[in-house]
Amino acid sequence: MSLIDLLTGNTSNQVAEQAENKFGISRNQIIALLAVAAPLVISYLRNKSQDAKEAEALNSALDKDHDGSILDDASQAEARQAEGGSILDHVFGGQKSTVENQLSQNTGISIDKIGPILAMLAPVIMGYIGKEKQQNNVGAGGLGDLLGGILGNASSQAQTQQSNPLNDILGSVLGNGQAQSGGNPLNDILGSVLGGNGGQQQQSGGLGSILGNILGGK
């Protein structure tokens, strides 16, 4: 399953419905947040996995706690919210509050709710990574390539799927600049997360450019 499939499939819709009921945030806003948070978390983990100790720790966590079962049982997302908070603390470290502030400003989700919602989404993202790791029989040494491949495939797929309904959601939620430009909002975001060229970041506007700045060229 590709990252785009995760973002547009039943799992994301079910988790978004849970979060909508719990926090009173529209389902489209939740899906848009997941569409940004997933590549962002994966990008941070990819960079961390370049360190052998971090790669071993991530590999162990995936084997122990993230077998992908959450993708078939979305009710786990709410039950594992506390765990999700710990995941985000580790992934973003000192940048967590900055990431949350920028995501809040650009998705319209209030700052008091952005963290708890992200904490619901984090185990889903980790479950997806864990399932991909199992299916590709990857160990600690191959995690960086696996994560980079997930992001690269997502960017390529976003480029070719101009009719992807996720783009309409992102265009409406993440800013009129992207929607009016006629571009592909998801591809703009993925390009920024992946460290796309400066021209792309400048043209994409909105959240894509901000995420590129948060990442600081990582």
C-alpha positions in Angstrom: 0.0 0.0 0.0 1.4 3.4 -1.0 1.3 6.4 1.2 -1.3 8.0 -1.1 -3.5 4.9 -0.6 -3.2 5.3 3.2 -4.3 8.9 3.0 -7.3 8.2 0.7 -8.3 4.9 2.0 -10.7 3.5 4.6 -8.3 3.8 7.5 -7.8 7.6 7.2 -11.6 8.1 6.8 -12.3 6.0 9.9 -9.7 7.8 12.0 -10.9 11.2 10.7 -14.4 10.2 11.8 -13.3 9.3 15.3 -11.4 12.6 15.6 -14.3 14.6 14.2 -16.6 13.1 16.8 -14.1 13.6 19.7 -12.8 17.0 18.9 -15.5 18.6 16.7 -13.1 19.2 13.8 -14.3 18.6 10.3 -13.3 15.3 8.7 -11.6 17.2 5.8 -9.4 19.1 8.2 -8.3 15.8 9.8 -7.5 14.2 6.5 -5.6 17.2 5.4 -3.6 17.2 8.6 -2.8 13.5 8.1 -1.8 14.2 4.5 0.8 16.7 5.8 1.8 15.0 9.1 2.5 11.6 7.5 5.2 12.7 5.1 6.6 15.0 7.7 6.9 12.3 10.4 8.4 9.9 7.8 10.9 12.5 6.7 12.0 13.2 10.3 12.4 9.4 10.9 14.3 9.0 7.7 16.8 11.6 8.9 17.0 10.1 12.3 17.6 6.6 10.9 20.9 7.8 9.4 22.3 7.4 12.9 22.9 3.7 13.6 21.5 3.9 17.2 18.4 5.8 16.1 17.9 3.2 13.4 18.1 0.3 15.8 15.7 2.0 18.2 13.2 2.7 15.4 13.6 -0.9 14.1 12.9 -2.3 17.6 9.9 0.0 18.2 8.4 -1.0 14.8 8.9 -4.7 15.5 7.5 -4.4 19.1 4.6 -2.0 18.8 3.7 -1.3 15.2 2.8 -4.3 13.2 0.3 -2.6 11.0 -2.8 -4.0 12.7 -4.0 -0.5 13.4 -4.7 -0.1 9.7 -7.4 -2.8 10.0 -8.7 -1.6 13.3 -8.8 2.2 13.3 -10.4 2.2 16.8 -6.8 1.7 18.1 -6.0 5.3 17.1 -8.0 6.8 20.0 -7.0 4.1 22.4 -3.3 4.8 21.7 -3.4 8.6 21.8 -1.1 8.8 24.8 1.4 6.6 23.0 1.1 8.8 20.0 2.1 11.8 22.1 5.3 10.1 23.1 6.0 9.2 19.5 5.7 12.8 18.5 7.9 13.9 21.3 10.7 11.7 20.0 10.2 12.4 16.3 10.1 16.2 16.5 12.0 16.8 19.8 12.5 20.5 20.4 10.7 21.4 17.2 7.4 19.9 18.2 5.8 23.1 19.4 6.9 24.9 16.2 5.5 22.2 14.0 2.2 22.2 15.9 1.9 26.0 15.7 2.5 26.0 12.0 0.1 23.1 11.4 -2.5 24.8 13.5 -2.2 28.1 11.6 -2.5 26.5 8.2 -5.2 23.9 8.8 -7.4 26.0 11.0 -7.3 23.5 13.8 -6.9 25.3 17.1 -3.6 24.9 18.9 -5.3 23.2 21.9 -6.6 20.5 19.7 -3.7 20.1 17.1 -1.5 18.1 19.5 -4.1 15.6 20.7 -5.3 15.0 17.1 -1.7 14.5 15.9 -1.3 12.1 18.8 -4.2 10.0 17.4 -2.6 10.1 13.9 0.9 9.1 15.0 0.3 5.4 15.7 -1.5 5.1 12.3 1.6 6.5 10.6 3.9 4.3 12.6 1.6 1.3 11.8 1.9 2.0 8.1 5.7 2.2 8.3 5.7 -1.0 10.3 3.6 -2.9 7.8 5.8 -1.6 4.9 8.9 -2.8 6.9 7.5 -6.3 7.3 6.4 -6.6 3.7 9.8 -5.5 2.5 11.7 -7.6 5.1 13.8 -4.6 6.1 16.1 -4.4 9.1 17.6 -1.4 10.9 20.2 -0.9 8.2 17.6 -0.5 5.4 15.1 1.8 7.1 16.5 5.0 5.6 16.1 3.7 2.1 12.6 2.3 2.9 11.4 5.6 4.3 13.0 7.5 1.4 11.3 5.2 -1.0 7.9 5.7 0.6 8.3 9.5 0.2 9.6 9.3 -3.3 6.8 7.0 -4.5 4.2 9.3 -2.8 5.6 12.3 -4.6 5.6 10.5 -8.0 2.1 9.2 -7.5 0.8 12.7 -6.5 2.2 14.1 -9.7 0.3 11.5 -11.8 -3.0 11.7 -9.9 -4.3 15.1 -10.8 -7.9 13.9 -10.2 -7.0 12.6 -6.7 -9.9 13.7 -4.4 -7.3 14.4 -1.7 -6.0 17.3 -3.7 -9.4 19.0 -3.5 -9.5 18.5 0.2 -6.0 19.9 0.6 -6.6 22.8 -1.8 -9.7 23.8 0.2 -8.3 23.4 3.7 -4.7 24.5 3.2 -5.2 27.8 1.4 -6.7 29.4 -1.6 -3.3 30.1 -3.1 -2.7 26.5 -3.8 -6.3 25.9 -5.0 -6.3 28.9 -7.3 -2.9 28.1 -8.8 -4.3 24.9 -10.3 -1.3 22.9 -9.0 -1.3 19.7 -7.1 -1.4 20.7 -3.4 -0.2 17.3 -2.2 2.7 17.2 -4.6 3.7 20.7 -3.4 3.7 19.6 0.2 5.6 16.4 -0.6 8.1 18.3 -2.7 8.7 20.7 0.2 9.1 17.9 2.7 11.5 16.2 0.4 13.6 19.3 0.0 12.3 20.2 -3.5 13.8 23.1 -5.4 13.4 26.6 -4.1 11.2 27.5 -7.0 8.7 24.9 -6.2 8.6 25.9 -2.6 8.2 29.6 -3.4 5.4 28.8 -5.9 3.5 26.3 -3.7 2.8 28.8 -0.9 0.9 27.9 2.2 1.8 25.0 4.3 4.1 23.3 1.8 6.6 26.2 2.0 6.3 26.5 5.7 7.0 22.8 6.2 10.1 23.1 4.0 11.3 25.9 6.3 10.6 23.9 9.4 12.7 21.1 8.1 15.5 23.5 7.5 16.7 21.6 4.4 17.0 18.3 6.3 
